[in-house]
Amino acid sequence: MDPLDDAALQPGFVGADPEHDRLVGQKSGLVSLRGRDAELVRRQTSAAFSEVDMQFAGVNDLDFQLDLARSSRLTLGRMGYGDAATVFGPPMEDWYHINVPMTGESRAEQNGRRGALTAGRAAIMFRPGEPLKVTMSARSWQYHVKIPKRLLEARAAKMAGLPTGEPIDFDLTFDLTDGMGPTLLSAVRFLYEECSRPQGLSAVPLACQEFESAFLTQILMTVPSQLIRIVARPPERVRRSRVRDVFEYIDANADREITTADLAQIAGCSIRSLQAEFRESVGISPTAYLRGVRLDRVHADLLAGGAVTAVAAKWGFYHFGRFAGHYRERFGVTPSETARGTR
């Protein structure tokens, strides 16, 4: 069941204080829940993310707020309890889960590992198959991202040549202030905001899935794990025949969602190795080569009388400003000028 529908349809979201225990609103892409009854708050949190038990410092201070955004493959939320809270969860079998504290102090525990976090400076990555505990100070709130285990492990397999389904040994906590941490924090905010607003990313499923794919790659390259150590190895040489396989795949599937990780899997190598081989073979990255093929297809469709917006979307260009800049750099005219010339 869709996590938004599951949370919104929990029966009788009313409790000790019916002015506050309620479904506040549901609009395109967003469900907002509020509550002050401890048992109902536990049920709503469990319905949205995973089965949990909770302890609160003082029930009278409980002021639960949960906003759930609609994404095509992820569960995105912004949640706070008002009161100081401790959450206990049994092992999640099918999910990885990221907590990004934005206010207050937090502590996390999982399978003997422990970490203390200051809001905005570090985040938590909970792994599947292990019970967890997280403690939050009063008046704190966090972003939450629930990621299907199968989806993230498949992405890791493509990036590093791991066997499909191999667990990812993430650290419990990770830095948001250094390296790719700030970029990942910005991506969490952007994805949540875009999937919350009407006519945002979630209204364009293909665009949403492409951004989600890039977001998964950011997670894998930011949160310390065995994957980063594998990817950091010096790139191995790739047979030219495998690179030709990549060229042929791009030419035959340019209208589909294609990531660099997909292409590395086709070549049977790591992403870094594929990028190094492309630069040596054709002088550009795999992404640039794919973009060039797509621009050529756009150009041909515009010459055949296609409408600019529809043709751009068909070939995977959703940010018109960047698309127009790349098109002009390649063909010396704007897409609109090409279209007008055919008419």
C-alpha positions in Angstrom: 0.0 0.0 0.0 1.1 3.6 -0.7 2.7 4.9 2.6 0.7 8.1 2.3 -2.6 6.3 1.9 -1.7 3.9 4.7 -1.0 6.8 7.1 -4.0 8.8 6.1 -6.4 5.9 6.4 -5.5 4.9 9.9 -9.0 4.8 11.6 -10.0 7.4 14.1 -7.1 9.8 14.2 -8.7 11.4 17.2 -7.8 11.0 20.8 -7.5 12.7 24.2 -7.5 16.1 22.6 -9.6 16.0 19.4 -8.5 19.5 18.5 -5.0 18.3 17.9 -5.2 14.5 17.1 -6.3 14.7 13.5 -5.4 14.5 9.9 -4.8 18.2 9.2 -4.9 18.0 5.4 -4.1 16.0 2.3 -3.2 17.7 -0.9 -1.3 16.8 -4.0 2.0 15.2 -2.8 1.6 15.9 1.0 -0.2 14.4 4.0 0.0 16.3 7.3 -0.8 14.6 10.6 -0.9 16.1 14.1 -1.5 14.4 17.5 -1.1 14.5 21.3 -2.3 11.0 22.2 0.7 8.8 22.7 -0.8 5.5 21.4 -2.2 7.1 18.3 1.1 8.9 17.6 2.8 5.5 17.8 0.4 4.0 15.4 0.8 6.8 12.9 4.6 6.7 13.0 4.5 2.9 12.6 2.1 3.2 9.6 4.3 5.7 7.9 7.7 4.1 8.5 8.1 0.9 10.5 6.6 -0.7 13.6 7.9 1.1 16.7 7.4 1.5 20.5 7.9 4.9 22.1 8.6 6.6 25.5 8.0 10.3 26.1 9.4 12.4 28.9 6.0 14.0 29.7 2.8 13.1 27.9 1.4 16.6 28.4 4.2 18.0 26.3 3.5 15.7 23.4 2.9 17.7 20.2 3.4 15.3 17.3 3.8 16.7 13.8 4.3 14.5 10.7 4.3 15.7 7.1 4.7 12.9 4.4 5.7 13.7 0.9 4.9 11.6 -2.1 7.8 10.2 -4.0 7.7 7.5 -6.6 10.0 4.9 -4.8 10.9 6.5 -1.4 9.1 7.5 1.7 9.9 11.1 2.7 8.9 12.7 5.9 9.4 15.6 8.3 8.6 14.7 11.8 8.8 16.0 15.4 7.3 15.0 18.7 7.5 18.2 20.6 8.4 16.3 23.8 11.7 14.5 24.4 11.1 11.0 22.9 12.8 7.6 22.7 11.8 5.3 19.8 12.5 1.6 19.8 12.2 -0.4 16.6 12.5 -4.1 15.8 14.7 -5.0 12.8 13.5 -3.5 9.5 13.8 -6.4 7.0 13.2 -4.5 3.8 14.4 -1.0 4.4 17.3 1.3 5.0 16.3 4.4 6.9 18.0 7.8 7.2 17.3 10.3 10.0 18.5 13.9 9.5 18.1 15.9 12.7 17.5 19.6 12.0 17.0 20.9 15.5 17.9 19.6 19.0 20.1 16.8 20.1 19.8 13.1 19.1 21.4 9.8 20.0 21.2 6.6 18.0 21.9 2.9 18.8 21.9 -0.2 16.6 23.5 -3.6 17.2 26.0 -2.3 19.7 27.0 0.8 17.7 26.2 4.2 19.2 26.4 7.8 18.1 25.5 11.3 19.4 24.4 13.9 16.9 24.1 17.7 16.8 21.3 19.0 14.5 22.4 19.9 11.0 25.9 18.5 11.5 25.4 14.7 11.3 22.8 12.2 10.3 21.8 8.5 11.0 21.8 5.5 8.7 19.8 2.6 10.1 20.5 -0.8 8.4 18.0 -3.6 7.8 18.0 -6.7 10.0 19.0 -5.0 13.3 16.9 -3.5 16.1 17.3 0.2 16.6 16.9 2.9 19.2 16.9 6.7 18.7 16.5 9.4 21.4 15.5 13.0 20.5 15.5 16.1 22.7 12.3 18.2 23.2 11.3 20.5 20.4 13.5 18.7 17.9 12.4 17.6 14.4 14.1 15.5 11.7 13.8 14.6 8.0 13.2 10.9 7.5 13.9 8.9 4.3 12.9 5.3 4.0 14.6 3.5 1.2 13.7 0.0 -0.2 16.6 -2.4 0.6 16.3 -4.0 -2.9 16.5 -0.6 -4.6 19.6 0.7 -2.8 21.5 -2.6 -3.0 20.8 -2.9 -6.7 22.3 0.6 -7.1 25.3 -0.4 -5.1 25.8 -3.5 -7.2 25.8 -1.4 -10.4 28.3 1.1 -9.0 30.9 -1.3 -7.6 30.3 -4.6 -9.2 29.0 -6.2 -6.0 26.8 -9.2 -6.1 23.2 -8.2 -6.4 21.5 -8.2 -2.9 24.7 -7.9 -0.9 24.1 -5.9 2.3 25.7 -2.5 2.6 27.7 -2.2 5.8 27.0 1.5 6.5 28.3 3.4 9.5 25.6 4.3 12.0 26.2 8.1 11.7 27.8 10.3 9.1 29.1 13.8 8.7 26.9 16.5 7.0 29.5 19.3 7.2 32.4 17.8 5.1 33.0 16.2 1.8 29.7 15.3 0.1 27.7 15.7 3.3 26.4 19.2 2.6 25.4 18.1 -0.9 23.4 15.2 0.5 21.7 17.4 3.0 20.7 19.8 0.2 19.4 16.9 -1.8 17.2 15.7 1.1 15.7 19.1 1.5 15.2 19.5 -2.3 13.6 16.1 -2.8 11.3 16.6 0.2 10.2 20.1 -0.9 9.7 19.1 -4.5 7.7 16.0 -3.7 5.6 18.1 -1.2 4.4 20.8 -3.5 1.6 20.4 -6.2 3.1 20.0 -9.7 6.5 19.3 -8.2 8.8 16.4 -9.1 6.2 13.8 -8.1 3.9 15.1 -10.8 6.5 14.0 -13.4 7.2 10.3 -12.5 10.1 9.9 -14.9 11.9 13.0 -13.7 11.2 12.0 -10.1 12.8 8.6 -10.7 15.8 10.1 -12.3 16.4 12.4 -9.4 15.8 9.5 -7.0 18.5 7.5 -8.8 21.0 10.4 -8.5 20.0 10.7 -4.8 20.7 7.0 -4.2 24.1 7.5 -5.7 24.8 10.4 -3.4 23.9 8.3 -0.4 26.2 5.5 -1.5 29.1 8.0 -2.0 28.5 9.9 1.2 27.7 7.5 4.0 30.8 5.5 4.9 30.6 1.8 4.0 32.6 -0.9 2.2 31.2 0.5 -1.0 33.3 3.7 -0.8 36.4 1.7 -0.2 35.8 -0.4 -3.3 35.0 2.6 -5.5 38.1 4.4 -4.2 40.4 1.8 -5.7 42.4 2.7 -8.7 40.3 2.2 -11.9 41.0 -1.0 -13.8 41.3 -1.2 -17.5 38.1 -1.9 -19.5 38.1 -4.0 -22.7 37.3 -1.9 -25.7 34.7 -4.5 -26.7 32.8 -3.8 -23.5 33.0 0.0 -24.2 31.4 -0.7 -27.6 28.6 -2.5 -25.8 28.0 0.7 -23.8 27.9 2.8 -27.0 25.4 0.4 -28.6 23.2 0.3 -25.5 23.1 4.1 -25.4 22.2 4.4 -29.1 19.4 1.8 -28.7 18.0 3.1 -25.4 18.6 6.8 -25.3 14.9 7.5 -24.6 15.0 5.4 -21.3 16.3 6.3 -17.9 20.0 5.6 -18.0 22.5 6.2 -15.2 26.3 5.9 -15.2 25.8 3.0 -12.8 23.7 1.2 -15.4 26.4 1.7 -18.0 29.1 0.5 -15.7 27.1 -2.7 -15.1 26.9 -3.3 -18.8 30.6 -2.8 -19.1 31.3 -5.1 -16.2 33.4 -2.5 -14.3 33.2 0.2 -11.7 31.9 3.7 -12.5 35.4 5.2 -12.1 36.8 2.7 -14.5 34.1 3.4 -17.1 34.6 7.2 -16.8 38.4 6.8 -17.2 38.0 4.6 -20.3 35.5 7.0 -21.9 37.8 9.9 -21.4 40.6 8.0 -23.0 38.5 6.6 -25.9 36.2 9.6 -26.8 37.5 12.5 -24.6 34.3 13.0 -22.7 32.4 11.3 -19.8 29.7 8.7 -20.3 27.1 11.3 -19.2 28.3 13.8 -21.8 28.2 11.1 -24.5 24.6 10.2 -23.5 23.6 13.8 -23.5 25.1 14.3 -27.0 23.1 11.3 -28.4 19.9 12.7 -26.9 20.5 16.2 -28.2 21.0 14.7 -31.7 17.7 12.9 -31.4 16.0 16.1 -30.2 17.4 17.9 -33.2 16.1 15.3 -35.6 12.6 15.4 -34.0 12.5 19.2 -34.2 13.5 19.1 -37.8 10.6 16.7 -38.4 8.2 19.2 -36.9 8.0 18.2 -33.2 7.1 20.6 -30.4 10.0 21.7 -28.3 8.7 20.9 -24.9 7.3 17.5 -25.8 10.5 16.5 -27.7 12.7 17.6 -24.8 10.7 15.6 -22.3 10.7 12.5 -24.6 14.5 12.5 -24.6 14.9 13.1 -20.9 15.4 16.9 -20.7 13.3 18.4 -17.9 15.2 21.5 -17.0 14.5 23.7 -20.0 17.2 26.3 -19.3 20.0 23.8 -19.1 18.6 21.9 -22.1 18.5 25.0 -24.2 22.1 25.9 -23.3 23.4 22.5 -24.2 21.4 22.5 -27.5 22.7 25.9 -28.5 26.3 24.8 -27.7 25.9 21.8 -29.9 24.0 23.2 -32.8 24.6 27.0 -32.7 20.9 27.9 -32.4 18.2 27.5 -29.8 15.6 24.7 -29.9 12.9 27.2 -30.7 14.8 28.6 -33.6 15.2 25.1 -35.0 11.5 24.5 -34.6 10.6 27.8 -36.2 12.9 27.1 -39.1 11.0 23.9 -40.0 7.7 25.8 -40.0 
